[in-house]
Amino acid sequence: MLDTIIYNIKKNPYRLFLAKFIIFLSIVFIIDFTIGSLLNYFYFKQKSGYEYRTTYSLEKTQADVLIFGSSRANHHYRPDIFEDRLNMTYYNVGRDGNFIFYHYAMLKGILERYAPKIIVLDLVKEEFRKNSNSYDRIATLLPYYDSHPEIRSIIELKSHYEKYKLFSKIYPFNSLILKISIANTDFNKKRSPDIKGYIPKTRTWDQPITYDTTDVRYELDNKKIEMYEDFIKDCNKAGIKLYVFVSPYFIKLNHTDYSIAIGGEIAKKYNIKFYDYSNDSLFTSNRSLFDDMVHLNHGGAKVFTDLVVDRILNGN
């Protein structure tokens, strides 16, 4: 019977083409599944670095106090001060180059497991500005699409075809192969260690202050604003004490940034404490507190973290 089937296929060119195409797809599927499964295995074996901290944030931390934000969150909030003064455990879930889409995905994943007591969200200038780069950066979350259904709707914002691309098991890792390789070798030991997600900066900035001459208004991304508002609402619903901070810049502003102004208005609507230190004279007059014009150094982080904890303790 098999011989008859093969004979009929060979006799009919359309059936022959279809058979070859099915075989080709099967081979592609097997290769994609095999390589993708290996990459997934070694990705989640990492014990340090950005990817490890994202995994730890989503799946393991049980800290009382969580810090959310971009690289400025990573470098501006010292764990020793939070833990000593609040007598609470701490973890920093911030990640370089990622903004409100990432923050909200982290929150949704964490709330699937537990509700922290306090969350500090570090907001940045132009947080809500419309730009395509923000959607490209959602790629950070691709490895978690299968294992974290609660964040799939955020990942799918990356493009209209994202859910279809993610049928591929290789696709979530196709820009991470080198990082995964390094993280699973002895070279991994050379990575800069973090302290509960906090990464200290050690330089002292030696350049004059920068003056911000950008437009007061710019085009906003309503999806980002909506996600910021959802972040606040989810914290309120979970009974989490949320504080929104704009940490210092070594940049002199002649106006309040448009996103910061909107962030403050929305926070007020939900009775959330909002503190803007972006243009605070304590910092703009002292470049020795900075590593560069947008990041505090370790000493500057101590000064700022003490102010943050004062706000939390005093409630004003």
N, C-alpha and C positions, 0 to 999 in steps of 0.2 A: 504493500500500500504506500509506503514511504517513497519507493522508487517511482510510483505513479504520480505522486504529488510533486516530486522534484522534476519529473519529465514535463508535467503540465506547466510548471513555473518557467522552465527553460523555453518551452514552446511559445509562451505568451510574453512579449517584451515588457509589457506594463506590469505583469505580475513579477517578473524578474527584477525590474527596477524597485518595486515596492518591497520585495524581499530583501534586497541589498540595503535599502534605506532603513528598514526595521533593524537589520543586523548592525548597521552603522550607529543608529541611535542607541541600541543596546550596549555597544562597546563604549560609546561616549558616556552613557549613564553610569556604567560600571567604573570607568576611570574617574569620573567626577565624584562619585560616591566614595570611592576608595581613598583618593587623595584628600577630598574634603573632610572625611572622617579622621584621617591622620592629622591634618592641620588643626581640626577641632580639638583632638586629644592633646596635642602639644601646646596649643594656645592656652588651654585651661590648666596646664601643668606649670605655667609661669609662676614664679615666686617673688617677683619684683617688677617695677616699672609701671608705666601708665595702664597697660592692659590688666595687669594683676590687681592694681588698685580699683579699677572699675569693677572687676569681678568680685573683689572683696566687699566693695560698697554695696553692690546689688544683692549678694548672697550670704555674707557672713557678719558684717558689723552689727553689734548690738549696743553701740555706744549711746550714752544719754544725750550727748551734745554732738550734732552733726553740722559741719560747715559745707555749704554748697557754693559753687561759683567756678570761675575760670582760673587761670594761673594766679591771679591776684588773690583768690581765696587760698590757694595752695601755699602762698608765701607770706600772707599777712596776718594769720591767726595762729598764735602759738599754743600748742596743746598744754604745756606745763602750766601756763597761767590759768587757762580754763579749769584744769583739773585741780590745781592747788586752791584757787579762790572759790570755785563753785562746788568742790568735792563731788564732781561728776566725771564719768568717763567721756572720752572725746575721740572723734575720728573726722578726718577731713576728706570729703568725697569730691572735692573740686578737681577739675582736670584742665590742663593747658589747652587753650584754643577752642574751648567748648562753652556754649552759652545756654540760653533758656531752654532750648529743646533738650539738651543733655541733662540739665538740672531737673527738669520735670520728669524725664525718663528715670533718672536715679530715684527720685522721690516715689514714683509709682511702684518701682521694683521693691524698694525698701518697705513701703507700707503694706506690701503683700506678706511681710514677715512680722513686722512690729512697728510700734510708734515711738520714736525718740521723744525725750522730754522737751528738748530745745533744738530749734534749727535756726542757724544764721545763714541767710542768703546774701551773698555779695553781688550787688548789681554793678554793672560797668557803664561808662559813657557809651552812647549809641547802641545800647542793648537791643532796642526795638527797631533799629534802622533796617530798611528793606535792602537785602543783598543776597545774591544766589549762593555766595560762599557759605552762608549759615546752613543751607540745606546740604551742601557737599559734606560738611563736617558731621552730619548725622551718621556718616560711614563708620564713625567710632563705635556705634551701637550694633552694627550688622552681626557680629558674632553671637549676639544674644537674642536674635529674632526667634529661633526655634524654642529656646528654653525659657523665654520670658514673654508669654503672650500679652501680658499687660502693657508692654511698651511697643507692640507691633504698629499701632496706629501712628505713633511718633516716627518710627523708622520708615514707614511708608510715605511720609512727607518728602523723603529725599528725592523721589521722582514718581511720575505716574506709573512707571513700569516696575517699581521696586519689588512688589510682591511676586512678580513673575521671574525677575532676576534671581530671587532668593530660592527658586526651585533648585538652583545650582548649589551644591555643598561647598564648592571651591570659592564661589563669589564673595562670601563674607570675609575671606582671608586673603584675597588676591593682592592686596597692598601690604600685607603683614608678614609675608614669608620670611624675609630677612630678620625682622624683629623676633619672630617665633624661634628661628634658628639660634639667634644669639642668646635668647632667654633660656634655652635648653642646653647651653654649653658653659664652660668655665668663664667665657667672656662676660657672662651675666654678673659675675662677682664685681666687675668694674663699674657697674651702674651706681649712680648716686643714691644712697639710702634715704628713705623718707622717715619721718617721725610721726607715726599714726596719720599718714597722709600729708602732713606738713613738710615742706621742703624749704629749709633756710637759705636765704641769699646772703652772700658774704662780702660783696664789693661795697665800696663807698662811692657814690656818684660825685663826679668832679666837674660837671658841666653846668652852665647857668640855666636858670629856669626857662622853660618853654612857654610861650604865650599862645593860647588857643584862639585862632582867628576863623574857625569854621562857622558855617551858617547856623543861626539859632534854630532854624527849622529844617527838617529833611523828611524824605518820604518814609513813612512808617510801615511796618509789617504787622497787620492786624492779627495774624496767626500767632506771632510772638507775644503780643499784648494779651491775647486770649489765654495763652499757655501760662503766662506770669499770673494772671488772675486765677486760673485753675490751680496753680501751685499754692496760692494763698488759701483758696477755698478748701483744698484737700487737707492742708495743715489744720485749719479751723475744725473741719469735720472730725479729724483724728484726735483733737484735743492737744495738739502740739503748740507750744509757745514759739511763735515765729517772730524773728527780728530781721529786718532788711537793712543792710548797711551798704553805703558807697564808700569804699576805703580810699585813702589819700592818693593823689597824683602829685608829681612835681611839675605841674602844669598850671599856669595862671589862667583862670577862666574869667571872662567879663560877662558871663551869663550862665544860667543854670542849663545844663544839657537837656535837650528835649526829652530824651528817654527817662532821665532821672526825674524830671518834673512829672511826667506821666506816672512813673513808678510810685512816686510819693502820693499822688492823688488817689491811685487805686488802693494803696496800702491804707490810707486814711479812711476810704470807703468801708473797709473791713476791720477798722480799729486795730491795725497792725502798726507796731512801732517802726518808724522809718528814719534813719539817720544818715545824713549826707555829709561826709568828710572830704569830698572830692576837692574842695577849694579851701580847706581849713588852714588858717595862717600858722598854726603850730607846725605843720608839715611843709607848707610852701615856703616858709622862711628858714628851713633847715634841711639842706640837701644831704647832710651826713646821715640822715635817716633812710636814704634811698639807695637801692642798688642800680636802678636806672630810672627814667622819668615816669614809669608806670608801675614799678614794683618797689616796695619797701625792702630794706635789708633786715637781717635778724634783729638788730637793735631797734630799728624803726618798727618792726613787728611787735616788739615788746611794748613800746610806747602805745601803739594803736590797740593792741589786745587788751591792755589795762583799761583803756577808755571804753572798749566794747563791754568788758565784764562789769565795769562801773555802771554802764547803762542797764545791763541785765539785772544787776543787784538792786539798783535804785529805782528801776522802773519808770524813769523819766526821759 
